[in-house]
Amino acid sequence: MTALCIAAAQTCAIAGDLAANIARHLQFMDRAAHHGVQCLLFPELSLTGYEPTLAAALAQPAATPLLQPLRDRARTLGMTTVVGLPLRESTQTEVRIGALVLHANGDQTVYTKQHLHGGEEVFFAAGIGGAPLHLGGEHIALAVCADFTRPEHARLAREAGATVYAASVLIGEAGYPADSHILQGYARTHGMAVLLANHGGPTGGWQAAGRSALWDAQGRLVVAVNGAGEQLLVARRTGEGWQARVEGLVAEGGADAA
């Protein structure tokens, strides 16, 4: 079994402020690289916040130059990074919920949310998913929030060879027990680790639960963030299994993040 180091960035987005959120993402990326992370996962729509009413105005094409600092940093650090952004290409009018994969070699690929929550269809069109990530011998399948509520999504990921199921989400306190139970069940049923990256603060009128987590391929909880706030969950797998830690980041003003 090859060594693998993955991480979930539990962030508190500033609604609609792409520049500020990009700057915070860069800080998370630098911190993750300090721990040797190979793949860093951010929450759903992490670069804008989960703001459906703002999505049409904020939507960008996948090749937007606004993300060049993130692409450059991913390549410099040698760390594949998955960020969330509303996407709209010039040839279409629909806005999709995107997860942009900034690869360590400078390439970029896109995953778009396949299954929408009730009400999201007013603001977004359903996407088509995307290819898994390949890190050495590992296959990391992506999911964006409601995708994981469809059992076939995780099943098909495992049948395609996924060893890790990585979900970028917005989950509130009320929904967290049921949703985390679903993800834990996928780990146990399909024999793949499951990584959850949740928002750490209020966004789009929702109070996110935080509590980003990792379950191993037997469905055992390896680590979970203790509540909300900005945190970095780092998980490393060796031949002896998974080891993980959670740490806060230093806020821009110098105080420790919650």
N, C-alpha and C positions, 0 to 999 in steps of 0.2 A: 504494500500500500504506500503510495507516494505521499510526501508531506504536503499539506495544503493549509493556507492561512487566508481566511475570509473575514469580512467585517460588515456590520450594519451601522450606518450613521443615523442616529436618532436626532433629527434636527428640528428647530423651531423656525419656520419660514416667516418672513416678513411679506405680508400680502402684496403681491404684484410687483415687488421690488427686485427685479432680476439682478441688478448690479450688486445689491447688498447680499442677496442669496448666493450669487456666484462667489463673492469674496469669502463667505462663510464656508462654502463647499471646498474652496481651496485650502482653508485651514484644516478642515476634516481630512482632506486628502494627505496633507503633509503629516498630520498626526498618525494616520493609518500607516503611511509608509515607514514611519519611525518604528513601527511594530512589525515590519516585514509583510504587511498585507499584500496579497496578490490580487484580490478582487474586493472592491468596496461597493456596497449597495446603499442607495439613498431611498427615502420614502416616495410614495406616489406624488407626482407633481411637486417635487421638492424645490424646484427652482422658482416657482411662482407662489407656492402654497396651493392648497386645494380650494380654488376660488372659481367655481363654475361660471359665475356671472361676469368674471373678468377674462375668462379664457379666450374668447374671440379676439379681444384686443391684444392679449399677450401672446397669442399663438405665433410660432416661428416655424420656418422650414427646418428640416433636419440639418441642413448644411449652414445654418445661420452663423455668421462670424462672431456673434455675441458669445458663443461657447468656445471660441478658440483658446482663451486662457485655460479652460478646463481640459481641452484636448492636449494642449502643450504640456500641462502639468502631468496628465496621465502618462504621456510618453516619457517625460523626463524621469518620473518616479518608477516607470516600468510597472504600473498598477492599473489593471482594468477597472473602470469606474462606471457605475450605472446611475444616471441622474434622470429626474422626472421633469417633463415639460409638455405643455399643450402644443400639438403639432398641426400645421396646415401648410401643405405644399402649394406652390403657385398655380398648379393645374387643377386644384380642387377647392371647394368651398367648405367642406366638412372639417371640423376640428376633432382631432383624436387625442386620447391620453397616451402620451409616449413615454417610453423608457429608452433613453439614448445610451448606447454602450460605447464608451470611449476606451478603445483597446490600448493595451500597453505598447503596441507597435505603431500607434498613430492612426490606425484605421478607426472607422466608426460604423456601427450597425444600429438598427432600430427595432424595438419591439413595441407594438401598439396593443393596448388593452382590448381584449376580445369580447369580454362580457361586461355589460354596464349594469350598475345599480339602478333600481327604479328611480326615475326622475332625471338621470344623467343624459338620457336621450334628447332632452330639450337643448342641451348644450354641446353634446359630443356625439360623434358617430362611432360605432363599434369598429375596432381594429382587426388586424389579421394575425396577431402574435408576432413571432420571430424565431430565429434560430437559437439554439442553446449556445452558451459560451463554452469554449474549450480551453482549459488550463492544464497543459500536460495531458495526463490521462483522465482528467476530470471533465464531466459534462454538467454544466450548471444551467438548469432550466429556469426561465424567468416567469413570474406571474405579477400582475398588477391588480391588487385588491380583489374586486368581485370575481376575477378569473378563478381564484382558489375556491370559491363557493360552488364551483361545478366539479364534482368528483372526477369527471372524465379528463379534466385539464391536467390534474396531477397524474392520473393513470397513464395518459398518453405520453406525458413527459418521461415517466419511468420506462415505458415500453420503448421510447426512443433512446434510452441509455442514460438518463439523468442520474447522477449520483448526489446532486444537491438541488433542492427546489428553493429558489430565492424569491420571496414575495415582498414587493414594495407596496405599502398599504397606508390607508388612513382608517384606524379603528378607534372608536370611543370606548369609554369605560363600560358602558352597558353592553356593548357587543363583544368585548374582549374575551370573556369566559368561553362563549360558544365558538368564536373564531379561532382562538388558540387551541381549543379542543380538536377542531377540524384539522388544523395544521399538524398537530401532534399525531393525530390518527394517520395522516398521510405518511409521516415518517415511519411509523410502526408498520403500516400495511404494505408500503412499497419499498421499504428498506433503503431509504435515502434520507440524508440529513436535510433539515428544513431550516432556512434562515428567514427571519422576519424583521423588516426595517419599517418602523412606524414613526409617525410624526411625534414630536415631543411637546407640542403646545397647541393652543387654539388655532384653528384654520378653517375658513369658510363657514363659520358659525358652529363648528364642531369642537368639542374639547377632546383632543386626542389622548389616548390612554398611555402613550409611550410603551414601556414594557416590551421593547424589542427583544427577540429571543432566538435561541438556537436549540433544536432538538436533534439528537443523533439518529442514526439509521435504525435504532431499536425503539425509537419513540421516547427516549429518556430526555428530560429537560437538562441541558448542559449548563445553560446560564440564561438569565433574563434580567433586563434592566429593572431596577426597583422604582417603577413609576415613570413620571413624565420628566421633562427637562432635556437639555442637550447632553447626549452621552454617546460614547463610542464603544460598541461591543466588538471585541476581537476574539476570534476563535481559531485555534490551531489544531490540526489533526496530524498525528504521527502514527507510527505502528502500534502505539499503546492506547490510541483513542483520542478523543477530543479534550482539549483544555481551553478554557476561555476566561476572559476578564472583561470588566466594564469600568470605564473611567470617564470622568467629566472632562470637558475642554475648558480652556481659559477663555472667557468672554473677551470681546474686543476692548472693553473698558478695563480689563485687568483682573476682574473678580472671577471666581470659579463659577462655571456654569452650573445650573441647578442639577 
